[in-house]
Amino acid sequence: MIRITKEFKFEMAHALHGYDGLCKNIHGHSYRLSVTIKGSVKNEKGHVKDGMVMDFGILKEIVKPDIVDKYDHSLVLNANSPHANIDLSAFDKVFYLPYQPTSENLVMDFASIIKSKIPNHLILCKVVLSETATSFAEWNIEDNH
């Protein structure tokens, strides 16, 4: 088994309703998302994917539309908070999630999305969401059997 990782970057704003610090205000982050999968290396001489666990381009096609492209330059708020009552109709990309948009909750959600889309012969091992250069949340298969 070999693990491969692809990294993605996107910009996103959020606010944490009821939080006791500065993050209760709308603010943004330059997020980095790392996705690690594992599987057997294809060993088929002459096959265009020979020597690969998965084409990185296919992993990109899985992650970009429903996560990176969706949330890049968006505002994400908790749908169960008073923030949902603010008129933000002037903005194109506002998402109201059914949970507090913390890195921890987002990384669990992203892992679920990715797991549902990768081929059955591969295993999603790890998803890491960094909201700053020094702060990240990690979903790991070892903790989620």
N, C-alpha and C positions, 0 to 999 in steps of 0.2 A: 504494500500500500504506500502510496505517495500522497503528500498533501500539497495543494497549490493554493496560492492566495492572490486575490486581485483587490487593489485599492481603488476607492472612488472618493471624490470630493464634491461637496455642495455647500451652499450658503443657506441658512434657515434662521428665522426668528421665532421666538416663542415667549411665553410668559407662564409662570407657575402660580396658579391661583392659590391663595391662602398661605403661601410660603412666607417665612419670617426674615427674609433677606432681600438683597437687591434683585434677585431673579423673579420676584413678583411683578416686576416691570417688564414690558416688552423689550427684548434685547436679542441680538443675533450672535451666531457662531459660524465659524468656518469649520464645518464638520468633515471628518475623514471617516470613511467606512471601509473596513477590511473584511473580506469574506474568504474563509478557508474551507475548502472541500477536500475529501480524500477518496481515493479509488485506485483501482489497478491501472497500470500503464498499458495502453493498447499495444499489443504486439502482433501486428498484422502487416507483414511486408507488403508494400505497394498501396496500402490504405492511406488516404490523405491525412488521417489523424493518427497514424502510426507513431508511437513514442509519447503520446499524450494521455494524461488522465482525462482532461477536458480542454477543449479549445478555449483560451481566455476570452475570445470574442463571443462565444456562446454564453459564458458566465456573465459577460457584460450585457448581453441581450436579456438575461434573466433579471439582473439587478437594476439596470438603468430605468426602464419605463415606470415601474411601480414604486421605486424608492427615489433614486437620484433625480430623474427628470420631474417626477411629481413634486418633490419637496424643495427642489432648488429654488431659491429666491421666493420662498413662501413664508407665511405666518401660520404657526400651529398653536392652537389653543385647546384647552379642556372644554369639551362640549357641555360638561356638567357644572360649569362655573358661570358666574355673571358675565364673563367675557363673551359668552355666546350671544348676549343681548346687545352687544355693541354693533352699531351699523358700520360694517367694513365692506359694504357693497362696492365701494370705489376701487377695491383691489381685486385682482384676478385670482390670486393664489392664497386663499385663506382656508385652512382645514381645521375642523372641529373634531377632535379625537375623543373617543369614549373613555379616556384616561388622562392623567396628568402627563404632559409631554416632557418627561424627564428622559435623560439618556438611557436610564435603566429600562423604562417602559418602551421607549422607541426601539432599543436593540432587541428586546423580546419580540416585538411586533415585526421588525425587519427579518429576524430569523425565521419566524413563522411563514412569512411571505416567500422567502427564498427556499425554505424546505419544501413548500408545496409546488415549486416549479423545477427543481433540479431532477434530472433523471434518476430513476429508482436504483440504479447500480452505483450511484455516488452517495456519499455521506457528508452532510453539512457538519463540519467540526467546530467552527468558531466564527462568530461575528463580533467585531469590535467597532464601537461607535465612539470616536473621540470628538468632544465638543471644544476642547482647547488643546494646546500642545502638551499639557500635563495632566489632563483629566479625561478618562474614558470609562465606558461600561462595556462589559464583555459577556456575551452568551457563549457557553461552551457545551458541547454535546455530553461531556463527562458529567456535567451537573444536571442534565435534563433528559434522563432516560425515561 
